[in-house]
Amino acid sequence: MKKLLLGMFLAMLSLVGCGTEEANLPEAGQVMTTEDGRELVIEQRSAEPGEEAPDVAAANVSVDEGNLACWVVLNYCRHPNTGRPHCTATGCTIADAIRHCQALIKKTC
């Protein structure tokens, strides 16, 4: 009986172990290092046809005043898997995305 319980316990551990690997998968996006040495993740995406920038009054959104097709959303101050800030940039250059993401981090986090 003890061997049976031990076998079931070991089988359950391997199933639980498989589930935790999926939770630690890296998020989409690129890890960027800012001028001051901080790391953040920028996920680039394209706007869908007819999609407009989200409400600029939201605390986690930054819209480029000169280019309304560029906006950045701060998804996480600290991503649960990596601990890094995570932003999604739509229609922005990398430099603009980093600049807006840093401003949102400073404002929000």
N, C-alpha and C positions, 0 to 999 in steps of 0.2 A: 504494500500500500504506500509506503514511504517513497519507493522508487517511482510509482505512478504519479504521485503528487509532485515529486521533484522534476519528473519529465514534463508534466503540464506547466509547471512554473517556468522552466527553461524555454519551453515553446512560447509562452506568453511574453517572455522578455524579448525574444527575437522579433515578435510581431510589434511590440511597443517600440523597439529600436528602429524598425523600418518607418514607423509613423513620424518619429522625431526628425529624421533626415529631411523629409519634405518641408518641415517648418523652418529649416535653416537654409533653404535655397536662397541665393542672392537675389535681390530685387532687380528689376529692369533698370537700365540707365548706366551712366558712366560716373565713376568716382573722379571728382575734380579736386585739385588742391589749390586753394586760394593763395594770394600773395603773402598773407600772414601765416601760411602753413596749415590752415584748417582744411579738413576734408569734408566734402559734401557730395551728394549724389544728384545729378541732373538727368532727368528722363525727358528726352526730346520727343515731341509728338506733333503731328500736323493737324490743323483745324479741319473739321468735317465741313463739307459744303453747307453754307448758310449758318454755320456756328458763329456765335458772337462771343466776345469776351465776357467773362462772368462779372457780376456786380463788383465794382471797385471798392465799395464800402466794406466788403468782407475783409476780415482781419488777415486772412492768409492769401490774399490775391494782390498782385502788383501788375499794373498795365503800363506799357511803355507809352508815354504821352505823345511822342513823335510818331509812333507806329502802332495803331490800335490793333494790328494783326498780331502783336507780340504781347503775351501775358504769361505770368508765372504763378503757380499755385504751390504754396508750402504744404506738403502732405504730412510730414513729420518733423518735429524739432529733433527727435532722436528715433530713428527707425527701430522697431522692436528687434529685428534680426542683426542689424549692423551697428546701431548706436549712432549712426551719422544722420545729419539733416538730409531730408529727401524732398526735392522739388520737381514739379512737372512743368516744363516750358513748352509753350505752343507758339510756333512761328517766330522764334527768337534765334539770334546768333548765340553761340556759346558764351561769348563775353557778356552780352545782355542778360542771358539766363543766369549766369553766375552773379552779376551785379544785383539783379532783382532778388534772387534767392538770398543773398547775403543781407539785403535790406529787410526782407521779410523775417529772417532769422533774428536780426537785431530788434525789430519791432515786436515780434510775437513771442519769442522764446525766453 
